Amino acid sequence: MEYFPAALEKLVEQFARLPGIGGKSAQRLAFHVLSLSEEDAKEFADAILDAKRTVTCCPICRNLTDGGVCSICASNKRDASVICVVADPRDVVAIERAREFSGRYHVLHGVISPMNHVGPDDLEIKPLVERVSRGGVEEVIMATNPDTEGEATAMYIARLLRPFGVRVTRLAYGIPVGGHLEFADDATLMRALEGRRDI
Amino acid sequence: MEYFPAALEKLVEQFARLPGIGGKSAQRLAFHVLSLSEEDAKEFADAILDAKRTVTCCPICRNLTDGGVCSICASNKRDASVICVVADPRDVVAIERAREFSGRYHVLHGVISPMNHVGPDDLEIKPLVERVSRGGVEEVIMATNPDTEGEATAMYIARLLRPFGVRVTRLAYGIPVGGHLEFADDATLMRALEGRRDI
């Protein structure tokens, strides 16, 4: 049974396809769009098309960019001898927010995950190896997530980069700042003990 | 600080304006759009524009329609002598789902709410009074929500319709089917006792 006009039903369907949006939320969002002014609705639709059309990957680091080389790769203030490898463009934002890292990035756009049929060839690993092979890189920091897949991806890439003689490092594991020992899981505590440092 | 390409930031902003969508969710949705194929993104954008362009209000009952008179007002199987007045097009869907009502509807598109600066003139009350004044209507069922504003709106309209001599009724209050007496609030229990019926 269909109670809403077809165009509205279609919009509800489109919203319902988005991740984390259920049927009721999709309906609420579609009604919100109807309540927008003509210009606001057009602006929303244009934002979707513009993002899809203009956002591309940086030819060097594969991070998202408006076209051409990204601002980090283009900046001569960023140390080109250190590359931080992350799985996702959002991870670049997270690391930039910490204001600690002054090197460059490489975005893999995923991690190796046999369960989800993602192999090394589905990721931006080849461009990374080529970057390192061209020389000038001294350290590659593997900053994939500390889960099984992120770990496996880091190990896989570390092995690939071994012939080039660059230093390959991994983010430190340990108790998160502001966390409680009481609530830390066993694996984290073990790693925190393993990685203990002199004061 | 801006880390994402401008077009992506703009899309995140657009999503963040939607009701119930926070910053993190907006980011997730925007990234999902980037992962769509060119055609799927276009389909999404078109759905927004189409819904906004083609969905209008039925000239008779003010319910949403694809244009022209809505299917319920156009159907001669629906009893034109009974009008069910609801606040929102979604309420029409809810009542239709119950498959109990065979009359027609009138959608107010809101309720009188001085707190939100919504007065009677901001609602579709005048078209309802005109419908009733043209005759042929025997009963008007006030099916606004059972809260203060819904109640006040129902009372306001009932008073407006009194001169036309139609029967104005209100949905029954009581314990919801499948509910528990234990969890019913005092007001509901009071109304359920007041409205008790012979078995």
Interface residues (C-beta under 8 A of the other chain):
Chain A: M1 Y3 F4 P5 A6 A7 L8 K10 L11 E13 Q14 L18 P19 G20 I21 S25 Q27 R28 L29 A30 F31 H32 V33 L34 L36 E38 A41 K42 E43 F44 A45 D46 A47 I48 L49 D50 A51 K52 R53 T54 V55 L64 T65 D66 P89 R90 V92 V93 E96 R97
Chain B: M1 Y3 F4 P5 A6 A7 L8 K10 L11 E13 Q14 L18 P19 G20 I21 S25 Q27 R28 L29 A30 F31 H32 V33 L34 L36 E38 A41 K42 E43 F44 A45 D46 A47 I48 L49 D50 A51 K52 R53 T54 V55 L64 T65 D66 P89 R90 V92 V93 E96 R97
